[in-house]
Every structure is written in structure tokens, then in C-alpha cells.
Amino acid sequence: MNSTQVINESAPVRRRRIRLNIGVAYDSDLATAEEAIVDAAYEEDVVLDTPVPKVRFLEFDDSAIVAQLQCHIARPSQRDEARHGLVQRIDKRFDDEDVKIPFPQREVTFFESGNEISIAEDDSDGRTQAFDQPARDSREFSN
């Protein structure tokens, strides 16, 4: 009939694992990033010490290497509190350890041809898209 999975969060074993994905810049030291993430988990009050928090590097993303923190909390109701505290602590630890959290970047190239300006933009799949716009007086582009 219905294939939707139901999770009983009031079950006798209430401990829950939470997963938090964190983007780490390609030029950051992964061992330092891993240590900072695990240390932040141990510092967070609602995160349990057993099973031990661990980090797994999942994939190479467009702008980052994706790390996933896996840790446990005592009750499902602590999920949002734990995630909130972890994000703050990881951000602080990354700042202290000079580990960068990247942001997506695009390369935009302008081509001038006759009376039109073509703008080429590489999308996240590496494909180039071109957009043609009528040329304007160069003073419109100055700051």
C-alpha cells in the first residue's frame, strides 16, 4: 500500500545519530579539519561521548571536499540544538585553525564584438553558457 518509512522517535532506545555535512576548501589541511570537527563535537554538551564522534570525507564537490560529522545525541528533541551548537563551534574552530569553508565561485568572461557584448559563464558542470547583450556606452560600466 504505502511505502513511506515511519520512524518511531519515542522508541525505548531514544539515542539518535545526527549527520552534519561541512564543506572544506581544497587547499585546507584535511587532518586539521577533521581534528577541529571532532574536537567541536566533544565540546558540544548535547553530543554523547559514546559512540565516539567521527568524521568521514564523502566526496569532491564543486567548491569543496565534503566532510560529514557523525555523532549521537541522547534524545531526538536535541537534534536542532545540537546542529546549531555544532555549526557555531566548527566555524570557530575552523577560524582558529585557519581551515577555510569555501563558497561557490563563477568565472564570468566578457567578449566585445562589434555592437554586442557576449558574456560567457561556466556553470557548475563546466559548460559555458553565452548571453548576448546590446553594447552600451562604456561609462555605464564604470564605478
N, C-alpha and C positions, 0 to 999 in steps of 0.2 A: 504494500500500500504506500507507505511513506518511507522514504529512505533517509530522512533527516536524523542526524545523530543527536541524541539528548544526553547532556552531561549533568549528572546529579551532583551539584556542588554542596549539598548538605549531607553527603555520604559520611559514614563513620571515619574514613581517612580523609581529613579535610585539607591536608597539606597539598599545595599546588606548585607546579613548576611554572615559572614565567620565563619568557624569552624576550630579549631586548636586542634588536639589531642596531649596530653602531658602524657608521662609515669612517674608515681610517684612510688618510691620504696615502697615496702610493709612495711618497718619499719619507714617510714616518717609519720608525723602527718598530716592527711588529711585536717583538718581545717586550719592549717598553709599554706599548699599547695594551698588550694582554695583561701585564702585571698591574697597570693602572686600573683596568676594568675590574679585575678580580679584587684588588685592594678596595676599590669603591664599593663593591658588593659586600665585603666583610664589614665595612664601616656603616652600612645601612642597617638600622635597628631591626626592621621587619624581615630582613633576609636571614634565613636559617643558616647556621654553620655546617649542618649535616642534612642532606648530602652537600658536599662542598661545591661552591660556585665554580663554574668553569667557562672558558671561552673557546669557541670554535670559529675558525675563519672559514666562511662559507663560499665566497665567490669573488671574482674580479668584476666589479661593476664599472659603469661608465666613468665615474669620477672617484671611485674609492674601492678599497678592499673591504668587504662586508664582514665584520666580526659579530658574533652572536653570543651574548651573555646568557647562560642558563643557570638559574638559581631557584631556590624554593622558598615559599612563604608558608606560614602556619595556617592561614585562613584565606579563602577566596576573596573575602571583603577587603583584604590588604593589597590587592593587585594594583589598584591605581596609586595608592600611597607609595608602594614600593617602586613602581615605574617612575613616578615623579622624583622621588629621592635619588634614585639611581642616575637619572639623566643629569640632575644637578651635580652629583658627586663625580660622575665620569667627566663632565665638562670641566669641573675644577681640577681634577687630576690630570686631564689632558693638557690643560693650560700650564699647570706646574711642571709637567714633563716635556713640554714642547711637542706634543703629539697633535697633529692637525686634523680637524674634521673638515673635509672638502665640501665645496658647493659646486653644482653643475656649472660648466662654462661652455659658451658657444663662441666659435670663431666666425666673425662677420667680415666679409671682404667686399669692398666697393669697386666696381668697374665702371669707367666712364667711356661711353661710346656714342659719338655723335650728339644727339639731343636727348639721350636717355641715360639713366644711371641704372646699372644692374647690381643687385645685391645678392650675393651668394652666401648661403648659410648651411653649415654642416649640421645635420640633425644627429640625434643620439646613435643612429645606426651607421653613421659615417657617410650618408648620402648627401649630396649637395642639392639644395633647392635654390632656384633663381627667382627673383622677384624684380620686375621692371617697373621703374617709376619715371615719370617725366622729369627732365632736368630742371633744377631751379637755380636761381641766382646764388652764387657761392656764399654771399653774405648771409643767406638764410641758415647756413650750416655752422656759422661761427658762433662762439660763446658770447 
